Amino acid sequence: MKLLRHLQRILKHALVMPWQVRHAFSKPVCQAIEHAIASSERSNRAEIRFVVEGALDWPQLWRNLDARTRAVNLFSDLRIWDTEHNTGILVYVLFAEQQLEIVADRGISARVAPREWDSICAGMTRAFQAGQFKQGSIEGLTRITGLLHHHFPQDGAHNPEELSNQVVIL
């Protein structure tokens, strides 16, 4: 059974075509996400990156890499941890499995419980499964913004743009 599930997962990833990801996260959808991120960052002291990965590659699948581990790796690779106040956040979408992960830097993790992120991911996943990629992304970012505004409100001090707001599609 375990081998069968592993083979099904590999097949699921192999069948994801780049055009499917580009269709779901089209230029207007990405622009809306980028606008929501920029708006969010004006109301709080956090920095958000949004990454969509169509499918994992063969070596990652062979090692049975899960979405959480991949998100943590990307958090490091994209240097999201490298913000002045340790307030970087990664929203990671693994399109092939319609799984979402939110990875928050230690400054945020100290104040926001994992169940909060899980709830946001669950809501976004439901929307994505219904084909509502723009709506799910914007609603998720709105909820993230609410948490960040509560725990890390803009204090009027200089708040530089430390991370790009551009959606990354891998």
Steps between C-alpha positions, in 0.01 A plus 500: 500500500778743590675435167173550312442836671856603420456408133168685485669808643777480241243467222301797634812718483600369158160593357511865608578715199649850531206647305262375771688692766520811277126473434412475870750769598466719192654844473183674636487256794869557578452876476209483744714295741790744468264793564359324809853439631601863448181617672560260788856617551384861533288405803757296692872435538512158332627396156308241295616282211255289297640198315314258274675179399333295230652167590798358678777352291598134490777511767269685741224246442740208533604633843127537579544871573180643643355847446602623847865402456508654152349822637762518775775442241362782283469725805875460538590506128306822441651651818160583642654466846732790419280790610602756759234403755469128412153558359515318168217273388485250217168391351583184304264327258581151372267499202522128414363405840310823569681524830586826669752581766570822683846534649557793734828630633572475871383854578153412375496139619554623854162679487281312250394142578542231232125432509442851364714422193334159463157663495607746230653218293181294531287788373733565208509130414120482486491796262776354283322165479197692372721663235489839675871579502470879505226509762672238719833682483352842577285368786803318646715811474222707658491264798880504524490880494250501788732290714802708410322828561396373843847375603730726295314825427672769300653727763582795275869415493685447175376173347721415202395255229735215590356224282350510153122483477520319165334158489758230436387217274730199494 
